Amino acid sequence: MVGAPLPVPPAFPAPSVPAVPFPRRPLAPGGARECLRWYECVLGWPTAPGAPVRLRTGVRFDVLEVPAEAGHAALDRFGSAAHGPGFPVAVHGERMLLLVAAGSAEEMPGLLEWLDWGSLPLGLTAVGAGGVIDAPLPVGSASTGPPPRPPGRDGLRGAAVWLRPPEPGCEVEASLPTLSAMGGTGTAPDLARLVHTLATQCHRIRLAPSSPFARPSRATR
């Protein structure tokens, strides 16, 4: 019919939008390519292909992973020297990553047994030869590297960030905790002392009443 109104299309519900946006992984200036360049060209660290940028372990260093709370407590036990220039440390969500000498991961089972920690679940793991970790993202320029400390103890949500970054131009291996130099080199503790301190703090947190791994008391059994 001439002049009849056009039919109105049915209304469809608007797509739901999440109330909280998904966390975004921050990129270094220039994106992932600049991040990759910083590790390969500035630091000379081997990386794994693909995205996100990942670092190969067991070549220049191994990594100890612990609950972040235990890691911070352990670093505090070593005093101000542990927070100054020394071995690199990063945080990734609720985990802390501590760089140690290459080959340390293979020593961990025997070392934990020797320190009488071998039979306890500590949440302490080691990543060595053949492993990879997400590369903590440098948020400074490629020439200066990341800042000395991320904002707050939790770092940037959703990304690994440096708590204590590696220093370009420095021989990282010389500063890493190792069993070959009891007493440590520079400001880094020896590996046995570091692992014992980390294990102690992991165990303390595990036994805390607020810990989900804490054993129930007799009164609640």
FENHU-V535037 format. One line per field, one symbol per residue. phi: phi as a letter, one per 40 degrees, with the letter a starting at -180 (. if undefined). burial: + if it has 24 or more other C-alpha atoms within 12 Angstrom, else -. A space follows every 50 residues. Layout:
phi->???
burial->???
//
This chain:
phi->.cgccccccccbccccbdcbcccbccbcdggccccccccccccgccbccg bccbbccgbcabbbbaddccccccccccgcccccdiccbbbbgcbbbbcb cdgcdcccdccccccgbccbcbgbbbbbdgcabccdccbcccccgcccac cgccgccgacbccbccbdgbccdcbcdaccbdhgbgcccccccccccccc ccccccccdccccccccccbc
burial->------------------------+-++---+-++++++--++-+++--- -++++++++++++++++++++++++------+++++++++++++++++++ +++++-++--++----+----+++++++--++++++++++-+--++++++ --++++--+++++++++----++++++++----++-++++++++++++++ ++++++---------------
//
